[in-house]
Every structure is written in C-alpha cells, then in structure tokens.
Amino acid sequence: MITVEFLDALLDRSWLVWIAAALVLGILEITAIDLVFAMLAGGALAGALADALGLGFVGQVLVAAAAAALLIGTIRPVLLRRLRMPPVGTTNTPALVGRPALVLAEVTVRGGRVKLAGETWSARSTGAVFDVGDDVVVTAIDGATAVVGPLPAPPAPTQIPET
C-alpha cells in the first residue's frame, strides 16, 4: 500500500522520477520508431529541469506537458520528413551505370573482367570485343556482372571562325 511517507519521498526526488520516465519513454520509442515517445521523453527531461530550478510538482507537470507538446508540434514533423526523405543521388549498383571501367581480361559477349570503381567486376560486352587495357563505359549492371560498351567519342573541337 502506498503511504504518505512514500509519496513525500517521491516528491522530494521528483527529478529522479522524471529521469526514470524519460528512460522508459526512450525504450518505448525504440520499439515504436514514430518519435512520439521520444518527444514525451524530452518533456520528461524538461520536467526534471523544472525540478532542478525549484518549481513545485504542478509546475513540473505543466513544464513537461508544454515541452512535450512543443516538441511534438514542431520538432517531430521536421524529423519525420527528414527520416522519410528518399536518399539524394543514386547509390549502389545503379550509381555505377555510366562510369568508365578498365578492361583487365578480354571482354566479349560471353564474359571478361573490368576494373570498376576500384574493384574487379565480371563483365560482358554489348556486342563488341574489348582487349586488355581498353577503356569502356558501364551501360548496365546485370546481377554481379557489369555490361560494358565503348566509350563515347569525345566531342569534336570547335573552331572559332577568324574575323
């Protein structure tokens, strides 16, 4: 049974109760991953700070509630947008398409080897045969095989007409 002495002891150490609440809410956030419990944990930490500043229990509760509401209304939407943003730029194997590669072993339609982005890849050509040392361009990635083709010809130099 909860006694008056126990409640008085809790009120005397309410900062500890706020910290414990923040920890429990933080653990709940790990399972939810929706940032609501994280914002409530922030409110609980604000309640602990209110206790450190000497506010009474009612003041602590009001500070904790206001901080949690402020965090949920302002910080949470920004963080959710940031978390749900698609990655900027192309990554992984799609990022390799269009990159140059160096032929390490003759590349035919049946196979070969190229050095691509610092790594050795199995490769096959789009139709031509490429000898060791040739520069090629990756046109596609098919599983663990780079499909390569000839490098595009450099643009012709432009001549400035004499006046």
Secondary structure by P-SEA (a helix, b strand, c coil): cccaaaaaaaaaaaaaaaaaaaaaaaaaaaacccaaaaaaaaaaaaaaaaaaacccaaaaaaaaaaaaaaaaacaaaaaaaaaaccccccccccccccbbbbbccccccccccccccccccccccccccccccbbbbbccccccccccccccccccccccccc
